Amino acid sequence: MQPELRLVRYFVAVAEERNITRAAERLHISQPALSAAVRQLEQQLGVDLLDRSDRVLALTPAGQLLLDRGRELLATADRTFEAVRARDVAAVGRLRVGMAPTARYGLGAALLAACAQEAPAVMLYPQEDTTGALLRSVRAGTLDVAVAFCPPADGLPGVAFEPLGEEPAVVHMRADHPLAGRPSVGLEELAGDVLLVAESVESGGFTARVLELCAARGLSPRTRPDPYPDLGLQAVREGLGVVVYVRSAFPAEVPGSVFVPVSPPATFPFALAFRTGARSAALDAVLGVARGLR
C-alpha cells in the first residue's frame, strides 16, 4: 500500500519540529490524531521512522531519508497542484518588455499582437534598446523580459533565454549596387564591399554572428562600424557599405534600398531573455505565447 501524501506531510512536520505537540499545533490537528497518523505511516512502510527510546524525539535513518525525500515530494506536489489550479485562470499582471530594434517590425510586433489576443490581462510596457543594454536591465530587474537579437552564445549569468527562432539573412544594399538585381547573393561575392557592423559593443552578438557567417563562406571581410544608430539605413544610402541583416528589421518599403537573400541560406537568432528565478504567471503566459510563434 502506498502511503497518502497527507501522512507524509504530517511526518515532515513532526520531523522538522522534533516535537509532537508543536507539530500538532502547526498542523492544526490534535496530538493523538497526529501520533496515530505517524504510526499508520510507519505500518504502511514497514519501518520505524522515529526513535522513541529517549525523551528527545529523534529520527531513525529511514526517518531521515523520508524527511529529505519527503520535502522534495511535497514541494513537487504543491507546484503541480498550483499549476493545475492556475491552468484555466487567466494570467494577470504587468510586464516591462525590452525590444531590440531589429525586432521592431517582425518578432517584436508579432509578439505584442499575439499577447494582446491570447493574454489580454497581461499589460505590456515595451521599450527599445540595444541587446546588450536590454540584457543588463533584465539581470538588474528593471525589465521583466526582453526580445534579444543574437544573444550571447555562451549565455549570461543570472539570465535565462527562451529561443524565439531564427530569421533568414539578407544583404541590405543600395538600389544601384551591382548585385542589387540578383535573386540571391553569396557572402563570398561581397569580397569587394565593406560590411557595416555594430559600432557599439552593446550589439556585439550581431557583429560576431556576421563575422561567423562570413568565415563559414571563406570571406575575411573589410568591416566598418556603422556611424548611425538606424540599423544601417543612412550608411547604406551614403554608400559607406552593405549590411548583412534580417529583412524584418525594416518596414515594407525602404526607398533606395534593396534586400537580397543570402545563398546558401544563413540565419540570425532571436530569443526572449528573463531573469533567472523571477518567473510569474504573467511571464509564463508571455513565454507560452512566444512558443506559439516559433
Stockholm file with secondary structure:
# STOCKHOLM 1.0

chainA/1-294         MQPELRLVRYFVAVAEERNITRAAERLHISQPALSAAVRQLEQQLGVDLLDRSDRVLALTPAGQLLLDRGRELLATADRTFEAVRARDVAAVGRLRVGMAPTARYGLGAALLAACAQEAPAVMLYPQEDTTGALLRSVRAGTLDVAVAFCPPADGLPGVAFEPLGEEPAVVHMRADHPLAGRPSVGLEELAGDVLLVAESVESGGFTARVLELCAARGLSPRTRPDPYPDLGLQAVREGLGVVVYVRSAFPAEVPGSVFVPVSPPATFPFALAFRTGARSAALDAVLGVARGLR
#=GR chainA/1-294 SS CCCCHHHHHHHHHHHHHTCHHHHHHHHTSCHHHHHHHHHHHHHHHTSCCEECSSSSCEECHHHHHHHHHHHHHHHHHHHHHHHHHHTTSCCCEEEEEEECGGGTTTHHHHHHHHHHHHCTTEEEEEEECCHHHHHHHHHHTSCSEEEEESCCTTCBTTEEEEEEEEEEEEEEEETTSTTTTCSCBCGGGGTTSEEEECSSGGGHHHHHHHHHHHHHTTCCCEEEECSSSSTTHHHHHTTSCBEEEEGGGSCSCCTTEEEEEBSSCCEEEEEEEEETTCCCHHHHHHHHHHHHHC
#=GC SS_cons         CCCCHHHHHHHHHHHHHTCHHHHHHHHTSCHHHHHHHHHHHHHHHTSCCEECSSSSCEECHHHHHHHHHHHHHHHHHHHHHHHHHHTTSCCCEEEEEEECGGGTTTHHHHHHHHHHHHCTTEEEEEEECCHHHHHHHHHHTSCSEEEEESCCTTCBTTEEEEEEEEEEEEEEEETTSTTTTCSCBCGGGGTTSEEEECSSGGGHHHHHHHHHHHHHTTCCCEEEECSSSSTTHHHHHTTSCBEEEEGGGSCSCCTTEEEEEBSSCCEEEEEEEEETTCCCHHHHHHHHHHHHHC
//
